[in-house]
Each structure stands twice: as structure tokens, then as C-alpha cells.
């Protein structure tokens, strides 16, 4: 329950950025799944989705060896040279230097690192900024930060924005992705409001990102749509293009195509590239490769022909 | 007062749920008198793909059950069919069988399940082995289920043939995606309803209905299917053999023209279980 003063500040913010029509959003995203995507478009979509993947490993049991093999997969996802490289690998700060060693310096695959006491963000600001600087110094091209949800929910929007601005400064030339952790924001109105607060302090080309992947509810078409519409409205107001990254829970090629439909129909073709849209995922890449192989051979593929498919037997 | 006829649009049993075909298409089924009886789901290769995914999900859990427990569950499935034998007979009569022949087929189907229920914890003793080797090793061979098995059921004795093809595969822990008879799908649909009330985990047996020509090539080429069994004609055999060679899967295909007799003693055997097993031989060092 919000205190009275924070309720007033939320009301002011909602009045500024506009409310979200929850029923309308859900009706709209339910339609995306019904689009019929035929062969050529499907092939294009699958390859584009591969090029948008932030291949992620964020586990306590990550080792330099595991990160190195992840990097090899990022560089060469499949035998077929027509399959593009992924956009980036996404690792913990301690793994950045191992990823840099595996990828080398002359590569199009970027290194993203979660920082700022991911996933909770509950550490002193000084510590969080030091983590960002260390990751950038080790060779990270992109930083995925978490917002201070506690500050947001308490209505302390200034504090939340100041912290994001401090991280922007600490990033230097590295791209920033601001994780809103939508499952902890609870309503679509809050997601839209938090998106606007973040977009006002980050630079053109920086990202807003749905979630950490560490909570029960991650990227859904619904909250993806709310954020895409926030990006659209912000762009129409200010002319500043902000990029978007849904993360967590996107496991199948079909899901990723549906997300791309949402992007195309909300933001248009300018956002259909990996500078403006990414997927944070670990198992998605295998399913994309599997479907690409199906498209080229005509035969449905077993998941165990692709690496790291532990679910098969 | 006359009643409206209650015609049906039944659904097929896939992944532990009753589904309509992905395309939402159906084809009409007529009863023996030529009257419209039901709209049967016309499944396609996409339903086959989804069924394989469901089978893959169910597979590890089913294979990990104890042999004893798999036997209990197969026995329970037989109980379910026995208890609803009259209904199942009626479904067979619907397809043109004489009532006495239908009753005989249902009885034989129940007996076949009981037969394989008995084998679940015994085939390993027959098919596995301790092998004599001339070195200080304990050398033994054990069996493992292959994975997902595709079954293509014939039009004659549609229930008994389907069960005779499915039961030996699931006895050892495989999962099955079966295509029921096109002309007589109703017993298979009813079987799905009985599977749902047995303790067989969802996804272990998945039953599709529809036209063979829309699914044969996918049965042949899907690399996740590890083996194929069924009764098929010459053209289908060729298509299946070519696709199976490409995707390296085992085939046990009977010929439609041979009219296999599913009532015969030879229609049930431990060797039918062996058909969907892989053998693993291990050399274990021992002291002098």
C-alpha cells in the first residue's frame, strides 16, 4: 500500500505520461499470435531473431570454461554460414574478462554485463557504480543495470532517476540497458511510468529492458507492448529513439516471431535490427537454429542435435 | 416425441489433453448404415509435430518409472477398457464389425494389455545379459527405451491392431505418437478417453486422427521419432523407408497386402518389446 504522499506523486506522474488501457493491450497482443507468417518472411524473421539474441548465462555456477564455450556459440551459432552471429553475450561482471579473452577484441559480438548488484540492486550506490566501472574496464560493451524498484514504489522518482544518471556517467561509452523488473512493478501503469522515467535520463540508443529473468514473471507480450508503446510515444514527443530488450521466458522461435510482429506493428522497421531490439535468452537460440534447420531441410529436428538441450532424452 | 440426433465432434488425446486439430479441420464419419455420425479431427503434420513435443516431455518421466509401476499402469488401462467394453464394442460396430466380432476384438485388446503389463518387469531378464569375456571384466548388456516411437495403425481390427502396436513400445518406457485408422477412427478416440482415466502420464501415448497422405512424410523425416511401426502399403513403405534412412530411425513395417492377423498367438511377443529397445553393453573391471 502506498503512503499518501507517494500516491500523490504517482498520480502526477500518471497524469504526465498517460495511463495504460490494460484490456486494450491484452486484446491487442492476443491478435499478434494469429498473424500468418509465410516461408520467406519466416526465414527472415528467424535469422533476424538470431542476430538479436543476447546469449545469456547468469548462474552462480558459471565458469570461465562455460563462458568461453558460450562465446564460441555466439560467434558461430550453426554450421550454416548463412546463419548470423548473435548480438552479444550477457554475463556476470566477474566473467567479462573471460568473455573478452574468448571473443577477442576484433569481433562484432558485443559483451554485455549485468551490473549494479544484479538482480536485486540492493547494494549501496557506491558499490553499484564501482561494479559498473569494473565491468567496463574489463571490456564490457554494454551494461545491464537494475533500477531501484524500492525507490520507485515509494514514489521517490528523483532518487531513481539520479541513480540511473549516475550509472550512465559510469558507463562511459558503453551502451546502457535499464532493467525495470516488470514483475515487481505490478501494474501496466507503473511499467509505463517507470519506462518514461528511465527514458528521460538515458542516451539515444540505450535500452529499456523488461526483467532480470530471476523472478517468477518475465517478458510477456503484454508488458513488452506497454514498453514498446512508451518508446513510441517518447520518440514522437522528443525524437529520441530508445531501444528495447525483453528478457526471460522467451524460449521458442514462435514466441520470438510474435515479439517481432509486435515491434513491427508498434514501432516499424526502424526498430527491427539488433541496435534497437534484443532478446535476452539462453535457450531461444537453440530453438531458432532448430527451426532454421527445419526450414532448410524440410524435416522437423530433434532438440538433441543442437548443443545444450538437456531436456531431450 | 422424437429426439434430435446427438452427433459428435470428438477431440483427440495428445499430451494428456483433448485437442482439436491445429488447422481446426474435420472430416465426416458415417456409421455402418451410412448416416452421419461425427466430425473427426483432421490432424496434419503440425499436430504430429506438437504430439512429438508432448511425447518428448513425457518421455524421461515415463522411462524413469519402475518397471513394476509401468506394469501396474498398463494393467489399470486394461481395467478401464474392460469396464467400458460395451461402449468400445459399439464403436467397433459403428465401423461395420459384427457385434460378436467387436466383442471378441475388445476382449483380445484387453488381454493384450494384460500380456504386456506382465512383461514390464520381466523382459529385461530375457533380453539383457551377462556376457562371458576372456578378461577380468564384468561384461553386461542392459536395455534402454529408444525414445519416441511413431505408430501407423491399419483399418482392419482398428482397436486391437493399434493396441498391439502401442503396448510393446510403452512397456519398456518409450512414448508413442500414433496415427489411428482413417476409416475407423472412433475406437481410437474412445481409447484416448480411456487413456485419460488410466494412470498413464499425459503425453506417453498420443493419438492422432486424419489422413495418412498428409502425415506419412513427416513420420518419415521427423528426426525426433526414433522408430516407426505400423501396417502400410507399398508406396507408404517406400516413403517411410527413405525418410527413415535419412533420419536414421528403425522401422518395423508390416504390409497391408499381407493382412496381418492380430488375433494370432504370434501377434504378441517379447520380441515386439525388443523392437523398440537399444542395447547398452558395459565393461566393468573386476579384481582377479
Interface residues (C-beta under 8 A of the other chain):
Chain A: X297 X298 X299 X300 X301 X302 X303 X305 X311 X312 X313
Chain B: X49 X52 X56 X57 X59 X60 X63 X147 X218 X221 X222 X223 X224 X243 X246 X247
